[in-house]
Amino acid sequence: MVITMKPQTVQDIFDVSQAFASGKRLLLLFILKNEPMGYTVMTKYFERMGIPIGSSEVYKHIKLLTDGGFITKKSSSYVLTLKGLRAVENTIDIINTPPTIPEVRLSFREKRIAK
């Protein structure tokens, strides 16, 4: 089976994957789900959770999430966009989905021969 995708779809997959490529970046989305906050408060959240993060790293994550449309700056705080909220919700769904192996069944259908 050959799968074909539009070049834009492939690019979109890679763009979205950037948000999920880092646990810290994904955690930042979860943090912002609760309330809008500025850079300093974000950094303190990571410190309280015992997760080391440097200031340049926080800015890198903010930039990638902003460029990807997952968060936006409103006044002096960052907030989730609808896209960011959907990323959090879908991640929760994935976390709660058991790793069940699907049952595979063979099916034989009569092949019709054209006359």
N, C-alpha and C positions, 0 to 999 in steps of 0.2 A: 504494500500500500504506500503510495507516494502522497505525502502531505504537502500541500502548497499553501503559502501564506503571502499576503501582500507585504512588500518591504516595510510599510508603515506599521503593520501589526507586529512584525519582528522587532522593530525599533521600540515600539510601545512595551513589549515584553521585557526588553533589556532595561528600559527606563524605569518601569515599575519594580523590577528586581533590585534596583539600587536601594530602594527603601528597605528591602528585606535582607540585603547583603550584610547587614551589621546588626547584631543584637542590641547594641547601644542605640542605634538609630530607631529601631522598632520600639524599644523601650521608651524612647523620647516621645513617640506617638502616643503610647499608653499614658504617659505622664500628662501630656497636653489634653488628653481626653477629659480629664477631671476638671481642668480650669486653664484659662489662658495664663501665660506667665512669661517673664523675661528671662534673659540669659542667666542672671545670678541665681534665681530661684531654681532653674533647671539644674545648674551645677550643684546646688545644695541637695537636691533630690538624689542625684547620683552619689554624692558623698554619704548621705544618710543610709543608702542601700549598700554602702561598702564597695561601690564600683568606681575604680580609679578612672578619671577622665580629665584630660588637660583642656585648657581654655581654647586652644587652637582646634582641638578635636571637636569640641562642642560646636564651634563656629562652622566647621566642615560639615557636620551632620545637619545643622540648621540650613546651611546653603543647599545641600543636596535635597533635603525635604521641601524647601521652598521652591527650588527649581523644578522639582517633580510635581508640584501642585498639591502636596500633602499638608502643608502648613502655610500660613501667611502671616505677615506682621500687621498688627492692628494697634495703632498708638505705639506704646513701648513694650507690648507683649506679643507673643506668638500664639496663634490659635489654629486648631485643626480646621481644615476645609472639609467639605463633604467627602472628598476623595480620601482624606486622612482618616476620617471616622469610619468609612467603609473598610479601609485597610485594617483598622483595629478590630472591627466586628468580624471580619473574615478570618483574622488571625485567631480570635477567640473560638470561632467555629472549628478551625483546623485543630487547635489544641484539644478541644472537646470531642473530636472525632476519633473513635477507636480504630486501631490499625487492623481492621477486619479484612481477611482475604476473600475476594469474591469467589463465588462458586461458578465454575465454567462448565457449560453443558454443550455437548455436541448436538447438532441438528442437521438432519439430512432432509433435503428438499428435492423433489423430483425436478430434474433439469429438462426443460422443454426444448426440443430440437425444432428449429425452424425448417419448414418444408418448402 
